[in-house]
Amino acid sequence: MNQERLMQIIMAPRISEKSTRLADSSRQYVFQVATDAAKPEIKQAVEQMFNVKVDSVQVCNQKGKNKLFQRKAGKRTDIRKAYVKLKEGFDIDFLGAE
């Protein structure tokens, strides 16, 4: 697969209380990914970027909310989240702490 494409798939990690709890309990990490990314692409991108082995990938699409912006109707963008479960013995440290 194209290296440039793999680098554009993962947009950012999603850091929240739920994602931290998932990482601690079941080695599952949450990433915001490109809306057209497929599961095999996400798996390959995570393995390449973080030097880990991926066990499984689950994806969900989150629809953007309709909002009012200064009396004008607007819509937040839709996002796609990937829940990536790592194999036993692998870990991702986003903070860089040892």
Order of alpha helices (4+ residues) and beta strands (2+ residues): alpha-beta-alpha-beta-alpha-beta-beta-beta-beta
